[in-house]
Amino acid sequence: GQSSTGQLIDFIITTHTAYPELKERAKQEGRCMHIVLLDVLEQLRHENNVDTYTELTKDLHFYPDFHGNRSPIADSRMRGSIVGLELDASIADLARKYYLTLEAIALQTRHIIDALNAAGHDITSLYLSGGQVKNMVMMQLFADTCGIPVILPKSYSEAVVLGAAMLGRIAAEGAKDGEDMWKIMVEMTPAGTLVAPGASSTVNKLLDAKYNIFLEMIDIQKRWRRKIEQASH
């Protein structure tokens, strides 16, 4: 799994110089800050004459483990890094870094899936719940980056509670075989939403290239760490 991805997004937003401007604009417009940032990205997309937000961040690369990696590396010493910074403190720069953060989380999810598949699993879809499910741009980015469908529950906030209710019913009815348990799950699960991969060939090539760079950033960090350790002894 990935730890504190919501905290990471909040950190990137709230520590940027343009955060007060974003906060005030969101207050004046009566909208969520994430929606305002997506509006800024849409404006940038038109101004730069590109088709997607991924093209706006193609020269920015982000490794997001600010407080260590849980999986698939399981290395508490990993730290975050961003390559491609400019002397830009505008809300446009904040919007790019916001999308870059979503992209980095999606790339890390792909890394986890690839590690699981290499170990013999066959991951064919992602099932997500929680507050980030409301961010459909992020959900589409997950589907495009990982190349598999993303399944969203009918209620993003009740999915875990519903699972607990299913277990309660299974216990109450004494269901013991898989078929009976599956029947209960089907009966209690309302239809959700499927987000299919839909990236263009251009974006797929960019995401593949950025994924390879993401993996290189891990190797480079480990190599640099060894050099410093050797120099320290």
FENVEN-V796414 format. One record per backbone hydrogen bond with DSSP energy under -0.5 kcal/mol. NH is the residue of the N-H (numbers start at 1). CO is the residue of the C=O. If there is no record, write none. Layout:
NH,CO / NH,CO
This chain:
8,4 / 9,5 / 10,6 / 11,7 / 12,8 / 13,9 / 14,10 / 15,11 / 16,13 / 19,16 / 22,18 / 23,19 / 24,20 / 25,21 / 26,22 / 27,23 / 28,24 / 29,25 / 30,26 / 31,26 / 36,32 / 37,33 / 38,34 / 39,35 / 40,36 / 41,37 / 42,38 / 43,39 / 44,40 / 45,41 / 46,42 / 47,43 / 48,44 / 49,46 / 50,45 / 56,53 / 57,53 / 57,54 / 58,55 / 60,57 / 61,83 / 63,81 / 64,62 / 66,64 / 68,65 / 68,78 / 69,75 / 71,1 / 75,69 / 78,75 / 81,63 / 83,61 / 88,86 / 94,90 / 95,91 / 96,92 / 97,93 / 98,94 / 99,95 / 100,96 / 101,97 / 102,98 / 103,99 / 104,100 / 105,101 / 106,102 / 107,103 / 108,104 / 109,105 / 110,106 / 111,107 / 112,108 / 113,109 / 114,110 / 115,111 / 116,112 / 117,113 / 118,114 / 119,115 / 120,117 / 121,116 / 124,122 / 126,149 / 128,126 / 128,151 / 130,156 / 133,130 / 134,131 / 135,132 / 136,134 / 139,135 / 140,136 / 141,137 / 142,138 / 143,139 / 144,140 / 145,141 / 146,142 / 147,143 / 148,143 / 149,124 / 150,195 / 151,126 / 152,150 / 152,193 / 153,128 / 156,154 / 158,155 / 159,155 / 162,158 / 163,159 / 164,160 / 165,161 / 166,162 / 167,163 / 168,164 / 169,165 / 170,166 / 171,167 / 172,168 / 173,169 / 174,170 / 175,170 / 181,177 / 182,178 / 183,179 / 184,180 / 185,181 / 186,182 / 187,183 / 188,184 / 189,185 / 189,186 / 190,188 / 193,152 / 195,150 / 195,193 / 196,194 / 204,200 / 205,201 / 206,202 / 207,203 / 208,204 / 209,205 / 210,206 / 211,207 / 212,208 / 213,209 / 214,210 / 215,211 / 216,212 / 217,213 / 218,214 / 219,215 / 220,216 / 221,217 / 222,218 / 223,219 / 224,220 / 225,221 / 226,222 / 227,223 / 228,224 / 229,225 / 230,226 / 231,227 / 232,228 / 233,230
